């Protein structure tokens, strides 16, 4: 990569440069840097300025459009990776086009200033939440009549070996916790967040759980290039139920198999606990042993799995599997022979479903962290 060309000294003598930089610097030094910055940019240019968070929410906006929209991504980072913190959009007269990269740098600084203030606030929230989840905080810290919910998130991929990778993984989880708290804060909800083990955790006053869970997950996905899974508890009548809610959220997370999926406790498969706790190991072993006797490289087992998930006629399934329908029927007959039953028998279908689902479940995920 070529070295950046430094500015020449004569640029420092341009009229108004010092005053412009001072004007913008004063904005980001205030208690509300993002709002003050967009207000000053709008007043300076006669156009519109808008700052958005990394998950898409408008953090601050001012002015009316007076030119074509230009959006700059706000990010920083080093060799370990880039962190996206938001975006700046300007719609200013063409004469102010050269201001865009300068304004973007100050917008990045404003976002980082706000994040630093949020981090200090989060440290207090972390202590409260950690204590709530341990059952040691007096109820006076949160009105016990206010309904609450807990969400737990995990990155789909575990950290690679090495201290640098573990540090990067921990940082990514910390960023997730901050993003989630920021999401709630933008909606006027006082949430607490923390990182426990390799999970980010949030507790918030729940008003519309389905919408809040869905939008929280969308905010997390928008803030990182990594895949994020999310589990969300049911609503509970006050923070004294925080530990129970966290357990529900972790079960919901463990039941989330898609890399970018989200599951709420009430939407979990009711058979999840049975599938995940190892109780079906005997059934799983029996089914696999009988199918292995066919010595066909697992083709019949794969066909059975597809058959269980299929609701249409056999010719459609054969086409999806790229086999002749007679080949499909032959494999199903052989499966019936070794399993000792008919695939029209609901009890056999139920045993196959439980065996295959138990085999694919992740019994360690629920206890992780």
SULLIN-V457370 format. One line per field, one symbol per residue. phi: phi as a letter, one per 30 degrees, with the letter a starting at -180 (. if undefined). burial: + if it has 9 or more other ideal C-beta (glycine too) atoms within 8 Angstrom, else -. A space follows every 50 residues. Layout:
phi: ???
burial: ???
//
This chain:
phi: .dddddddedddcddidddddddddddddddbddddddddddddciccbb ccddcjdddaaaibeblddbccdcablbddkccdclaccbbbeedcedde ddddddddddddddddddddddeddddddededciccddddaedcddbbb bbbbddcdddejdddddddddddddeedddddedddcicdccbabbicbc bbbbddcbeedddddddddddddbdddbcbcbdddbdjddceddddeddd dddddccddccbbcedcddedeeddccidcedddddddddddddhciidd ddddeddddcccddeddedddibddddddddddddddddiacdddedddd ddeddddddcdcddddcdi
burial: ----------------+--++-++++++----++++++++++++++++++ +++++-+-+++++--++--+-+-++--------++++++++++--++-++ -+++-++++++++++--++--+--++-++++++---+-+--+-+-+++++ ++++++--+-----++++++++++++++++++++++--+-+++++--+++ ++++++--+--++++++++++-++---+++++++++-++-++++++++++ ++++++----+++++--+---+-+++---+--++-+++-++--+-----+ +-++++++-+-----+++--+---+-+++-++-+++-++---+----++- ++++++++--+-+-++-+-
//
